[in-house]
């Protein structure tokens, strides 16, 4: 039940532990596998300005 569907449920509030319902002022998604194809000036400043990074997924 993982993969992209799991991430979508997590962000949209359809997971058992939804991230989108915590009252954030803003919420962004950074897909790590896409980073090699994106210029660093497009994402590094956003990550540097971020107050919190939350990670979901993977095989713990």
C-alpha positions in Angstrom: 0.0 0.0 0.0 3.0 2.3 -0.4 4.2 4.2 -3.3 2.7 7.4 -4.7 -0.7 6.5 -3.4 0.6 6.4 0.1 2.2 9.9 -0.2 -1.1 11.2 -1.7 -3.1 9.9 1.2 -0.6 11.3 3.7 -0.7 14.8 2.2 -4.5 15.0 1.6 -5.6 13.7 5.0 -6.8 10.3 3.9 -4.0 8.4 5.9 -4.2 7.2 9.5 -1.7 10.0 10.3 -2.5 12.8 7.9 0.0 15.7 7.7 -2.3 18.2 6.0 -4.6 18.5 9.0 -2.1 19.9 11.4 -2.9 23.5 10.7 0.2 24.5 8.8 0.4 27.9 7.2 1.9 26.3 4.2 2.8 22.8 3.1 5.2 21.8 0.3 6.2 18.5 -1.2 9.8 17.8 -2.2 10.2 14.5 -4.2 13.8 13.5 -3.6 14.1 11.4 -6.7 13.4 14.4 -8.8 16.2 16.6 -7.4 18.9 15.6 -10.0 16.7 16.9 -12.7 15.9 20.3 -11.0 18.3 23.2 -10.8 19.5 23.7 -7.3 18.6 27.4 -7.3 15.0 26.2 -7.6 14.8 24.2 -4.5 17.8 24.8 -2.2 16.6 28.3 -1.0 13.2 26.8 -0.1 14.7 24.1 1.9 17.1 26.5 3.7 14.1 28.7 4.6 12.1 25.8 5.9 11.2 25.7 9.6 10.5 22.0 9.7 11.1 19.0 7.4 8.9 16.1 7.9 9.6 12.8 6.2 7.2 10.1 5.3 7.6 6.8 3.5 10.3 4.3 3.0 11.0 1.0 4.6 11.7 1.6 8.2 
